Amino acid sequence: MPISFFRSMTADPSTIAERLVVKAKFRDGLQDIYIGLTFVLCAAVEALPYAKRAIFPQGSTALDVAFIVISIVLCSLFVVYTVRSKGAAKWVRERYLIERSGYVEQKLNKRKLLRYFLVAFAAFLPLAIAALFLFPAHSDRGLSTATGLMFCGLDAWIAWFGRVFRFAIYSVLSAASAIFLAVTSIDIAAPLSIFFAFLGLVMVFSGFIVLLLFIRRPAEREA
Amino acid sequence: MSKKIQGLAEIDRIIHEPARLMIIALLATVNEADFQYLHLATGLTKGNLSVHLSKLEEAAYIVIEKSFRGKYPLTICRLTGQGREAFDNYRKVIKAAL
């Protein structure tokens, strides 16, 4: 029983409750799939100009038009996904998972979200500036290293705060890929896309495994 | 300092019980939650949770809405304004004393 959480009378019960809410949010793996797919789409959008240069180095007006159309489609897909995916996750939870996970309506604390965003941005900015100074010839490599280190921190925070231990693995993978991108001598065309695609696919795969294990658990009802 | 310690004597005993404190703290961080969620999050048995929810409802700290999802009962719990105020006061007293 998590009453042991309350053994320390100095612990703030609200913090403990928030920890349980975060843990519940990541319990069924849907959140991992959602974040992972976002990363994969980011990677696709980011990789498009590199793909164009690599596949058709000569270029032509028709190809330019085709790539603009593909870019617009991909960006529209990204927008539709961003707008609709939360609703889709909610629908899947309500239809298939609610008997296992229970129903909870999260409170949207905009001030707290803004604070988290500012903290993440404040952590990212010095990393990005340092990376740009360290890799003046490869600014995209420096940027992907900074991004990797920032996501390492974010994943570590989720792993620690919500006790979601697979996020500790994501954190290590983020840091490892960021360091690899920083020190490798291999000429990588789109480092940020590779970082997002790698981490996104890992998260989608891991999320599906967690979801399958969660669905296989017997459903409990109130009575 | 002694006044702060003496404040503990007037602590809200409905909230002070660890299981109820857990329920109130959970409901304070969300808009609403059902019985199943509270059961999983608190780790309390269903009988125990039911008793504590009833006590919190009697004190008007939470509202309980009972309905059905298909053939199965659905119990939604929500913290009231009075419950939120009591929880905030409880936190202030504990923080001041410790």
Chai-1 contact restraints between the chains, C-beta under 6 A:
chainA,res_idxA,chainB,res_idxB,connection_type,confidence,min_distance_angstrom,max_distance_angstrom,comment,restraint_id
A,M1,B,G43,contact,1.0,0.0,6.0,A-B,restraint_1
A,P2,B,G43,contact,1.0,0.0,6.0,A-B,restraint_2
A,I3,B,P18,contact,1.0,0.0,6.0,A-B,restraint_3
A,F6,B,P18,contact,1.0,0.0,6.0,A-B,restraint_4
A,T10,B,L98,contact,1.0,0.0,6.0,A-B,restraint_5
A,P13,B,L21,contact,1.0,0.0,6.0,A-B,restraint_6
A,P13,B,A25,contact,1.0,0.0,6.0,A-B,restraint_7
A,S14,B,A25,contact,1.0,0.0,6.0,A-B,restraint_8
A,A17,B,A25,contact,1.0,0.0,6.0,A-B,restraint_9
A,A17,B,L26,contact,1.0,0.0,6.0,A-B,restraint_10
A,A17,B,T29,contact,1.0,0.0,6.0,A-B,restraint_11
A,E18,B,T29,contact,1.0,0.0,6.0,A-B,restraint_12
A,L20,B,A41,contact,1.0,0.0,6.0,A-B,restraint_13
A,V21,B,T29,contact,1.0,0.0,6.0,A-B,restraint_14
A,A24,B,A41,contact,1.0,0.0,6.0,A-B,restraint_15
A,G102,B,D34,contact,1.0,0.0,6.0,A-B,restraint_16
A,G102,B,Q36,contact,1.0,0.0,6.0,A-B,restraint_17
A,G102,B,Y37,contact,1.0,0.0,6.0,A-B,restraint_18
A,G102,B,L40,contact,1.0,0.0,6.0,A-B,restraint_19
A,Y103,B,D34,contact,1.0,0.0,6.0,A-B,restraint_20
A,Y103,B,Y37,contact,1.0,0.0,6.0,A-B,restraint_21
A,V104,B,V30,contact,1.0,0.0,6.0,A-B,restraint_22
A,V104,B,A33,contact,1.0,0.0,6.0,A-B,restraint_23
A,V104,B,Y37,contact,1.0,0.0,6.0,A-B,restraint_24
A,E105,B,N31,contact,1.0,0.0,6.0,A-B,restraint_25
A,E105,B,E32,contact,1.0,0.0,6.0,A-B,restraint_26
A,Q106,B,V30,contact,1.0,0.0,6.0,A-B,restraint_27
A,K107,B,V30,contact,1.0,0.0,6.0,A-B,restraint_28
A,K107,B,N31,contact,1.0,0.0,6.0,A-B,restraint_29
A,R221,B,Y72,contact,1.0,0.0,6.0,A-B,restraint_30
A,E222,B,F35,contact,1.0,0.0,6.0,A-B,restraint_31
A,E222,B,P73,contact,1.0,0.0,6.0,A-B,restraint_32
A,A223,B,P73,contact,1.0,0.0,6.0,A-B,restraint_33
